[in-house]
Amino acid sequence: MSTINSRIRFIFFLSGACALFCHSVSAQERRLTLAECQQLALEHYPLNKQRELVAKSGAYSVANASRGSLPAIGIFGQASYQSDVTRIPISLPGVDIPEVPKEQFRIYGELNQPLTDLVTVRRQRALEEINANIQSQSLEVELYSLRDRVNQLFFGVLLLDAQIAQNNLVRKDLQSAMEKAKISAEFGTALLTAVDKLKAELLRIEQRALELNATRQAYRDMLGSFIGQRLSENDQLVRPEYVDYTSDVSARPEMRLFNYEGQRIAAREKLLSARNLPKFSLFLQAGFGQPSPVNMLEDDFSSYYIGGLRLHWPLSSFYTSSNERQMLVINQSMIDLRKETFLFNTQLEVTRHEREIEKLRSLINRDDEIIALRTSIKQTASVQLQNGVITANDFIAEVNAEDQARQAKLLHEIQLLMTARALGSTTGQAP
């Protein structure tokens, strides 16, 4: 029985160990793409929390506009004194003709059901829906600028990672050369000063490694603050693939905002036309009055009701309708000018990015040729240093020359990716 229990405990131990191992491996293999970082930054950014508020506000505005077709109900009261009242200018023997009192009281409720206002309500609701879309799209325009900030941090980390890797390669070259120089010094074919010079250069490379790692950590901390997650050393940023983007800017959120603003002008014009139409409504009024509003000869406090069809045509609205239409035309012209200005500035940015991409491609092609030549020269210099043909300073100069060539290519490659992504952001095509 004890043997069985021991086996069971061993199985549970293996299961737990496997689970911990799998969790550790998954933690070590965490890889973040640029699209994931942008999405996390968008979710974490405080301004993003306004989306829900804007959506609720728009829903309430549309609901309120829809309720304009519901019956209007009101309670009214009135107490008045008149200087004179209607009298019957006759007198009959034995007949007491009542006199309308100068003091009159009335309290009543009225229900009014609009008929032709249904057109106005429908157009008002359409206007509120467009206003809600404009608020939501304006927020999207503000949030869109967050992409560039995330891009700069993301590509900055990638560049520093590449520079650190290149710095490690240089350190290996110097370490190898220093070991060979030590051996040559032992056999008298090289001076000890060569070893010291290589050691000093190696210390400089290690110092540069400290600077690069410190800058890299600062960039990662800032990126972590944007995405709301702390980036550990096990978290790796995935280098994105190069993508060719076109110069079409129709996907930019500003373009949709301009379209919504144009739709709002058209909706306001329709609403203006609807407000100038005659308005018919059904009404029902019921209450109490003294004297009775429907029988002025009834002096007692009595109930009454009135119902029927009512016409209301506010002709005074025609006084300002022409000016209001002209204001709508001006507003549309202002939107068109803003759109034209945006397209002009955006096209300048697109052209600048396209020319920068062409330049970087040419530079990278030259970088490959330069690196090949510098590598060959460095390898020859390594053999010459070992044989005492050149000094340590000469070898260090060749190592630094190759390092500078490789650093230039790394910089150009990251700049190419970053410029291509900037072009995608400028045109609205980058995810």
MARKETOR-894297 format. One record per residue (C-alpha): x, z, y. Coordinates in steps of 0.2 Angstrom, whole numbers, plus 5000, padded with zeros to 4 digits. Layout:
! residues N
XZY;...
//
This chain:
! residues 431
500050005000;501450045012;502249875008;500649785013;500549885029;502349845033;502049655030;500549665042;501549755055;502849625053;501649485055;500949565071;502649585078;503049405075;501449345083;501749455098;503549395099;503049215098;501749235112;503049315123;504249175119;502949045123;502549135139;504349145144;504648965140;503148905150;503649015165;505448935164;504748755163;503548775178;503648615188;502748575205;502448405211;502148355229;500348325227;500148505219;501048585233;499948495246;498348545237;498948725236;499448725254;497748655259;496848795249;497948935256;497948875274;496748995285;495948845294;495348785277;494148925276;493148855290;492448715278;491148835271;490648895288;490448715295;489448665280;488248815282;488048785300;487648595298;486448645284;485548765296;485448635310;484748505299;483448625292;482948685309;482748495315;481648465299;480448605304;479948525320;478648435310;477848605305;476248665315;476648765330;475748925331;475649045346;474749195353;474249185371;473349305383;472649295401;471849415414;471349335430;470349365446;469449215455;469049205473;467449125468;466449075453;465148945448;463348995453;461648915449;460848885466;459048925461;458049075459;456549095448;455249235448;455449345433;457049265427;458749345429;460049215430;461749285425;463249275437;464949225431;466149375435;467649345445;468649455433;469049355417;469949405401;470549295387;471649315371;471749175359;472849095346;473248905345;473848795331;474648625336;475048495323;476148355330;475648175323;476748055332;478148185334;478648155316;479648005321;480548115334;480848245321;481548125308;482748055321;483248225327;483648275309;484748115307;485648165323;486048335316;486648265300;487848155309;488448305320;488748405304;489848255297;490748255314;491148435313;491748425295;492748265298;493548345314;494148495302;494848365290;495848285305;496648455309;497048495291;497848325289;499348365299;499748505286;500348365275;501848325286;502448505286;502348515267;503248355265;504748415276;504948575266;504748495249;505948355253;507148475261;507248575245;507548415235;508948365247;509748535245;509548535226;510548365226;511848435238;512148585227;512248485211;513548365220;514548515226;514648585209;515348415203;516748425217;517148605211;517348545193;518548405199;519548535209;519648655195;520248525183;521548465196;522148645199;522348675180;523348515178;524348565194;524748735186;525448655170;526448535180;527148675190;527648765175;528648615169;529448595186;528548425190;527448495204;527648635217;526648795218;526048755235;525048615227;524148745217;523848855232;523148705242;521948655228;521448845226;521048855245;520048695244;519048765229;518648925239;518048815253;516848725241;516248885234;515948945252;514948785255;513948825239;513448995247;512848915263;511848775253;511048905242;510549015257;509748865266;508848815250;508148985247;507548985265;506648825263;505948875246;505249045254;504448945268;503648825256;503048965245;502249045261;501348875264;500648865246;500349055244;501449075229;503149145228;504449015221;505649085208;507249015203;506348945187;505148845198;505748665200;505148535212;504748365204;505548225213;504148095217;504247915212;504547785226;502847705231;502647555242;501247575255;500347445265;500047455284;498147475282;497647635291;495747625287;495947775275;496547895289;495248035293;495247985311;494447825307;493047905298;492848025313;492747875325;491347795314;490347955314;490547965333;489847795335;488447835323;488047985334;487847865349;486647755340;485647905334;485547975352;484847805358;483547805345;483047985349;482947945367;481747795363;480647915352;480548045366;479747925378;478347875367;476547955369;476348105358;474748145349;474348305340;472948395332;472548575339;471448715335;471148865347;470249025343;470049195351;469049305362;468649305380;467549375394;466649275399;466649165384;467749005388;466448895380;464948975388;465249035405;463549115406;463949235392;464549385401;465049495385;466749495377;466449355363;467349245351;467549065352;468548915345;469048735351;469748595341;470148415343;471548285347;472748305361;473748175370;475448215379;476448075387;477848145398;478048005411;479448095420;480648065406;480647885412;481547935428;483147985419;483047875403;484047725411;485447845417;485447925400;485647755391;487047715403;487947875399;487747825380;488647665384;490047755393;490247875379;490347725367;491647645378;492647805378;492647815359;493147635358;494647665369;495147825359;495047725343;496147585351;497447705357;497547785340;497747615332;499047565344;500047725342;499847725323;500447545321;501947595331;502347735318;501947615304;503247485311;504547625313;504347685296;504447505288;506047465298;506747635293;506347595274;507247425276;508747505283;508847645270;508747515256;510247415263;511247575265;510947635247;511547465241;513147485250;513247675245;513347615226;514847505230;515747635241;515447765227;516147655214;517747615224;517947795229;517747855211;519147735205;520247795219;520047975215;520347945196;521947855200;522447995213;522148125199;523448045188;524648025202;524448205207;524848255189;526348155189;526948215206;526748045215;525548115228;525348285236;523848395234;523248355252;523148175247;522148215231;520948325241;520748195254;520148075240;519048205232;518248235249;518048045252;517148025236;516048175240;515548115257;515047945249;513948035236;513248145249;512747995260;511847915245;510948075241;510448095259;509847905260;508847925244;507948075249;507647995267;506947845258;505747945248;505248045263;505047895274;503947805261;502847965260;502847975279;502147795279;500847845266;500347985277;500247885293;499147755284;498147885275;498547805258;499647955251;498748075240;
//
